[in-house]
Amino acid sequence: MKLYFAPGACSLSPHIVLREAGLEHTLEKVDLRSKQTATGVDFRTINPKGYVPTLQLNDGSILTEGPVIVQYLADLVPEKHLVPKAGSMERYRVMETLNYIGTELHKGFSPLFNPATSDAGKEVAINALLPRISLIAKQLGNSDYIAGSQFTVADAYLFVVLSWSAHVKLSLADWPTIQAYLARVAERPAVHAAMVAEGLIKE
């Protein structure tokens, strides 16, 4: 499999899951501004949506949308317990969290990365994110991971999105449990390896 990614973008989530799952894969970096891959291919010929993550399967077919990709990858290695069993309420809870991260957190950060967003617009975006982060903190509680004691694909996605706070001047000081959670996830070998591979941290 090949993962098309942009360093530190939401594609870091399936990158982490690939490594947690122990699945063989290659990586190809995408310049999201020029829409060119590292090998000089027009990325839109691979994924007409023009954004990452994009996963090329071994049969050459393409799968897009991060929350779908991570569930697909987790289902390839059920013994890793990266997602609960299909049909179980625990599975639906993870799916529920993935959807919340995608629609309420991920998209909530988007204006903060847009250079066209005014300072007032950024303030509005941050104020909208704060109660959503509070809700996540409440859901996390004293658990090691968002679904309890087991690391799941929802943690890979949540870790990536909440880590963006450091780049957009959104303080997480009011949520020590979230700060501890991010530090805990960052220490996982697969997470560390993915971040090193993307050039986000040093070995």
Disulfide bonds with the S-S distance in Angstrom:
none
